[in-house]
């Protein structure tokens, strides 16, 4: 009898000690329809009866979860679950190995409507050793969230937590929200730099593309170097141009972004952060059409006037020098091989690789300059060759000046030619 009592006492103690582990619960912080979010329509999924689903965007960093309910499709995207549920559904179960099951009931779902559901994960204080991660960005006044919990409003910030994967989210006024996963290793300290992108930048399938605001103004477009009177020179005469404000990509479009939109990679030299190349002007137009269709944006190629104005720091730089501050090796990728975008220093507007790396398609057909002043020029309505600007890494240095006008037939593709995006402001 005494032995049985001891065994019973041990079992009770074990259960008491284990209870806190199973007391952790997921909690729903908010649930509401978002009439401004058209994801349920743009990325429509239909049920077995052909009726469009409702979409619940479930803010939950955990990946090892399962769901029960009238779910047609589920997928994990950038720190949140997208759950497509049948019209009229009223409940959802969320199950995880680490936490108690969560059952949540909501009003009847409507088809083609996007709902936002925020789920809070209880913060686990590790009983044993932890690791640390120092988080930095180019902006200091930033709200810092780790695994959905706000921990700081300023950077740099040192997060200390249990080993394993965590989700970092940074939010700051005037910038896109940025997310990335990071891993904590026990008793080790790491460093993580996450660059914030200005509002209006592209964000798709976890890939960011930064757009830079360029204030409008006037500048003298074209080369100022005197050429013989009988020479045939497309970069002259220099002429007055007025431009409205616009946005232009901080970098050339990467292969990662191209793959996210097109599902292929035509580049000769391959690498996610390398500029996409070996694409024709028509290929680029198809890419932009698909990207705009997915995001509801109005992105385009820059006009060559916008390109030159941006490359010259808002029209102030020397048109017969490369983009930057006077040191070619500081700003321009040279040699036989392309480099990851943004490897070298930007110009004063924050634009990388405006000279070198790959040459860049512009929207204009090539034609001779007219001497008269122009406002927001976009080239002739038709032509034979499209303008290419900036020069490639393997080109002669004379091709890398900000006024040099290269050109290619629009159906041609080359390992030397890529592009960057632009948009109206």
C-alpha positions in Angstrom: 0.0 0.0 0.0 2.8 2.3 0.9 4.5 1.6 -2.5 1.2 2.4 -4.3 0.9 5.7 -2.4 4.4 6.7 -3.4 3.8 5.9 -7.0 0.6 7.9 -6.9 2.4 10.8 -5.3 5.1 10.8 -8.0 2.5 10.8 -10.7 0.8 13.8 -9.1 4.0 15.7 -8.9 4.9 14.9 -12.5 1.5 16.1 -13.7 1.8 19.2 -11.6 5.2 19.9 -13.0 4.0 19.4 -16.6 0.9 21.5 -16.2 2.6 24.9 -17.1 3.8 23.4 -20.3 0.3 22.7 -21.5 -1.2 25.9 -20.2 0.2 27.9 -23.1 -2.7 29.1 -25.3 -2.9 30.9 -28.6 -5.3 33.9 -28.4 -7.1 35.8 -31.1 -6.3 39.5 -30.8 -8.6 40.7 -33.6 -10.8 39.5 -36.5 -12.4 41.8 -39.1 -13.2 42.1 -42.8 -10.8 44.4 -44.7 -12.7 46.0 -47.5 -9.5 47.6 -48.9 -7.8 44.3 -49.3 -8.8 42.7 -52.6 -6.6 39.6 -52.3 -9.6 37.3 -52.2 -10.6 38.6 -55.6 -7.1 39.0 -57.1 -6.0 35.5 -56.0 -9.4 33.9 -56.2 -9.9 30.2 -55.2 -13.2 28.4 -55.8 -14.8 25.6 -53.8 -15.9 22.3 -55.3 -19.2 23.9 -56.4 -17.4 26.6 -58.3 -18.3 29.3 -55.7 -15.5 31.8 -54.9 -14.1 31.4 -51.4 -13.5 33.9 -48.6 -9.9 34.5 -47.6 -8.7 34.7 -44.0 -5.2 36.1 -43.6 -4.1 34.6 -40.3 -1.3 36.5 -38.7 0.6 33.6 -37.1 4.3 32.9 -37.4 4.1 29.2 -36.5 4.5 26.9 -39.5 4.0 23.6 -37.6 0.2 24.0 -37.3 -2.8 22.3 -38.8 -6.3 23.7 -39.4 -9.8 22.3 -39.1 -12.9 23.8 -40.7 -14.4 24.4 -44.1 -11.0 25.1 -45.7 -10.4 24.7 -49.4 -6.8 25.7 -49.5 -4.1 26.9 -47.1 -0.6 28.4 -47.7 2.0 30.1 -45.6 3.2 33.5 -47.0 5.7 35.8 -45.3 4.7 35.2 -41.6 1.0 34.7 -42.2 -1.3 31.9 -43.3 -3.7 32.4 -46.1 -6.8 30.2 -45.5 -9.4 30.0 -48.3 -12.7 29.0 -46.7 -16.1 28.3 -48.2 -18.8 30.9 -48.1 -20.9 30.8 -44.9 -18.2 29.1 -42.7 -18.4 30.2 -39.1 -15.5 28.5 -37.2 -11.9 27.6 -37.4 -9.7 25.2 -35.3 -5.9 25.8 -35.0 -3.8 23.0 -33.7 -0.1 23.1 -32.8 2.3 20.7 -31.0 3.4 23.4 -28.6 0.1 25.0 -27.6 -3.4 24.1 -26.6 -5.9 23.9 -29.6 -7.6 27.1 -30.5 -11.2 27.2 -31.6 -12.5 30.5 -32.9 -16.1 31.3 -34.0 -16.8 34.2 -36.3 -19.8 35.6 -38.3 -20.7 33.9 -41.5 -18.0 34.4 -44.1 -18.9 36.1 -47.4 -17.4 35.1 -50.7 -14.7 37.2 -52.3 -14.1 39.0 -49.0 -10.7 39.2 -47.3 -10.6 38.9 -43.5 -7.7 39.7 -41.2 -7.2 37.5 -38.1 -4.4 38.3 -35.7 -3.3 35.4 -33.4 -1.0 36.1 -30.5 1.6 33.5 -29.6 2.4 33.4 -25.8 6.0 34.4 -25.2 8.1 31.5 -23.9 10.7 32.4 -21.4 13.4 29.8 -21.9 14.4 28.0 -18.7 17.8 27.1 -20.1 20.4 28.9 -22.1 19.4 31.3 -24.8 20.9 33.0 -27.8 21.0 36.7 -28.9 20.4 38.5 -32.2 21.3 42.2 -32.7 18.9 43.7 -35.1 19.8 46.8 -37.2 18.4 48.8 -40.1 19.2 52.1 -41.9 16.3 53.7 -40.0 16.4 54.1 -36.2 12.8 54.9 -35.2 11.3 51.5 -36.0 8.7 49.3 -34.2 10.3 45.9 -33.8 8.2 42.8 -33.6 9.5 39.3 -32.9 7.1 36.4 -33.4 4.2 39.0 -33.5 5.1 40.7 -30.2 6.2 44.3 -30.2 9.5 44.5 -28.3 11.1 47.9 -29.1 10.5 51.2 -30.9 14.2 51.9 -31.7 17.1 50.2 -33.4 19.6 48.7 -32.9 17.9 46.2 -30.6 19.2 43.0 -29.1 16.7 40.2 -28.9 17.4 37.4 -26.5 15.3 34.2 -26.8 15.2 30.4 -27.2 16.9 28.6 -30.0 15.1 28.0 -33.2 13.5 30.0 -36.0 11.8 33.4 -35.3 10.0 36.0 -37.4 11.2 39.6 -37.4 8.9 42.4 -38.5 9.9 46.0 -38.8 7.4 48.9 -39.2 8.2 52.6 -39.7 6.2 55.6 -41.1 7.1 56.2 -44.7 8.4 52.7 -45.3 7.0 49.4 -46.3 6.6 46.8 -43.6 9.5 44.3 -43.8 9.6 40.7 -42.6 12.3 38.1 -42.4 13.0 34.8 -40.6 16.1 34.4 -38.4 17.5 31.6 -36.3 18.7 31.8 -32.7 21.6 29.6 -31.7 22.2 28.7 -28.1 24.8 30.8 -26.3 25.7 32.6 -29.5 25.1 36.2 -30.7 24.3 37.0 -34.3 23.7 40.2 -36.3 20.9 40.9 -38.7 20.5 43.9 -40.9 17.1 44.4 -42.6 16.8 47.3 -45.0 13.5 49.2 -45.0 12.1 50.1 -48.4 10.3 53.4 -48.9 6.5 53.3 -49.4 5.6 52.5 -53.0 8.4 49.9 -53.3 7.5 46.5 -54.7 6.9 43.5 -52.4 6.0 40.1 -53.8 6.4 36.5 -52.5 8.9 37.7 -49.9 11.0 39.7 -52.4 11.4 43.4 -52.0 12.3 45.9 -54.7 13.1 49.4 -53.6 11.7 52.4 -55.5 13.3 55.8 -54.9 11.4 59.1 -55.2 13.1 61.6 -57.6 11.9 65.2 -57.4 11.1 66.8 -60.7 13.1 69.6 -62.2 14.9 71.0 -65.3 18.2 69.9 -66.7 20.4 70.1 -69.8 20.1 66.6 -71.4 22.8 65.2 -73.7 26.6 65.4 -74.1 28.4 68.7 -73.7 31.6 67.6 -75.4 32.1 69.2 -78.8 32.0 66.8 -81.7 33.1 67.5 -85.3 30.3 69.1 -87.3 30.1 66.2 -89.7 30.0 63.5 -87.0 26.8 61.4 -86.5 26.2 61.6 -82.7 23.0 60.5 -81.1 23.9 62.1 -77.7 23.8 65.7 -79.1 22.6 68.4 -79.2 22.3 69.1 -75.5 18.8 70.5 -74.9 16.6 71.7 -72.0 14.3 69.1 -70.5 11.6 69.5 -67.8 10.5 66.5 -65.8 7.7 65.8 -63.3 8.6 63.9 -60.2 8.7 60.1 -60.5 10.0 56.9 -58.9 12.8 54.7 -60.1 14.2 51.4 -58.9 17.2 51.7 -56.5 18.7 48.7 -58.3 18.4 46.7 -61.5 15.7 44.1 -61.3 17.1 40.9 -59.8 16.7 37.3 -61.0 14.8 36.5 -57.8 12.1 39.1 -58.6 12.0 37.9 -62.3 11.5 34.3 -61.2 8.8 35.2 -58.7 6.8 36.8 -61.5 7.7 34.8 -64.6 8.5 31.4 -63.1 11.7 31.1 -65.1 15.3 32.5 -65.3 16.7 33.3 -68.7 19.9 34.8 -67.4 23.3 33.6 -68.6 25.1 34.2 -65.3 22.7 33.0 -62.6 22.1 34.0 -59.0 19.1 35.4 -57.2 20.7 38.7 -56.4 22.4 39.2 -59.8 20.6 41.4 -62.2 18.3 39.6 -64.6 19.7 39.7 -68.2 19.3 38.0 -71.5 15.8 39.5 -71.7 14.4 41.4 -74.7 12.5 44.6 -74.5 9.3 42.6 -75.3 10.2 40.1 -72.5 10.5 43.0 -70.1 7.1 44.4 -71.1 5.5 41.0 -70.5 7.2 40.9 -67.0 5.9 44.4 -66.1 2.3 43.5 -67.3 2.3 40.4 -65.1 3.7 42.2 -62.1 1.2 45.0 -62.4 -1.6 42.5 -62.7 -0.6 40.8 -59.5 0.0 43.9 -57.5 -2.5 46.3 -59.0 0.4 48.8 -59.6 1.4 51.0 -62.6 5.1 50.2 -63.0 6.9 50.7 -66.3 10.3 51.2 -67.8 11.8 54.7 -67.3 12.0 57.1 -70.2 15.6 57.8 -71.2 15.1 61.4 -70.0 14.1 60.1 -66.5 17.0 57.6 -66.6 19.6 60.3 -67.4 18.2 62.8 -64.9 18.2 60.2 -62.1 21.7 58.9 -63.1 23.0 62.5 -62.9 21.7 63.0 -59.3 18.7 65.0 -60.5 20.4 66.5 -63.5 23.3 68.1 -61.6 26.0 65.6 -62.6 28.4 65.9 -65.5 26.8 64.2 -68.5 30.1 63.1 -69.9 31.1 61.2 -66.7 29.7 58.0 -65.2 27.0 58.0 -62.5 28.4 58.8 -59.0 30.9 61.1 -57.4 33.8 60.9 -59.9 35.4 57.6 -59.0 34.5 55.0 -61.6 35.7 52.0 -59.5 33.6 53.2 -56.5 30.3 53.1 -58.3 30.5 51.0 -61.5 30.8 47.2 -61.7 33.5 46.5 -64.3 35.1 43.4 -65.8 33.7 40.3 -67.5 31.2 39.2 -64.8 28.2 40.9 -63.3 27.9 41.4 -59.5 24.9 41.2 -57.1 22.9 44.5 -57.4 23.9 47.2 -54.9 27.4 45.8 -54.4 29.1 49.2 -54.9 28.2 52.7 -53.7 25.1 54.5 -54.9 24.9 58.0 -56.4 23.5 60.8 -54.3 19.9 59.8 -55.0 20.6 56.3 -53.6 20.6 54.6 -57.0 23.0 51.7 -57.6 24.7 50.5 -60.8 23.5 53.3 -63.0 26.9 52.8 -64.8 28.2 49.3 -65.4 27.0 45.9 -64.3 24.3 45.5 -67.0 23.0 48.1 -69.5 19.4 49.0 -69.0 16.4 49.1 -71.3 14.4 52.3 -71.5 10.9 52.8 -72.9 11.9 55.1 -75.8 12.5 54.4 -79.4 15.8 55.7 -80.6 15.8 58.9 -82.6 18.1 62.0 -83.0 17.6 64.7 -80.4 15.8 67.9 -81.3 17.4 71.2 -80.1 14.1 72.6 -78.7 13.2 72.4 -75.0 10.9 69.5 -74.1 8.6 68.6 -71.2 8.4 65.0 -70.1 9.7 63.6 -73.4 9.0 59.9 -74.2 10.5 59.5 -77.6 8.8 59.0 -81.0 5.7 56.8 -81.4 7.5 54.2 -83.4 11.0 53.2 -84.5 13.4 50.4 -85.2 15.6 50.2 -82.0 14.9 50.8 -78.3 17.3 53.0 -76.2 19.7 51.2 -73.8 21.5 53.2 -71.1 24.3 52.9 -68.6 26.6 50.4 -70.3 27.6 46.9 -69.2 30.5 45.8 -67.0 32.4 44.5 -70.0 31.8 47.6 -72.2 34.4 50.3 -73.0 34.3 53.0 -70.3 33.1 55.5 -72.8 29.8 53.6 -72.9 29.3 54.2 -69.2 28.8 57.9 -69.2 25.3 59.2 -68.2 24.7 60.8 -71.6 25.8 57.8 -73.8 22.9 56.3 -75.8 23.1 52.7 -76.6 20.3 50.9 -78.5 19.1 47.4 -79.4 16.3 46.0 -81.5 13.4 45.2 -79.1 13.3 41.5 -79.9 17.1 41.1 -79.2 18.4 39.8 -75.8 21.9 39.9 -74.5 23.8 38.9 -71.4 24.8 42.6 -71.2 21.3 44.0 -70.9 18.8 44.1 -68.0 16.5 46.8 -66.7 15.1 48.7 -63.7 11.6 49.8 -63.0 10.0 53.2 -62.8 6.6 54.7 -62.0 4.8 58.0 -61.9 5.1 59.6 -58.4 
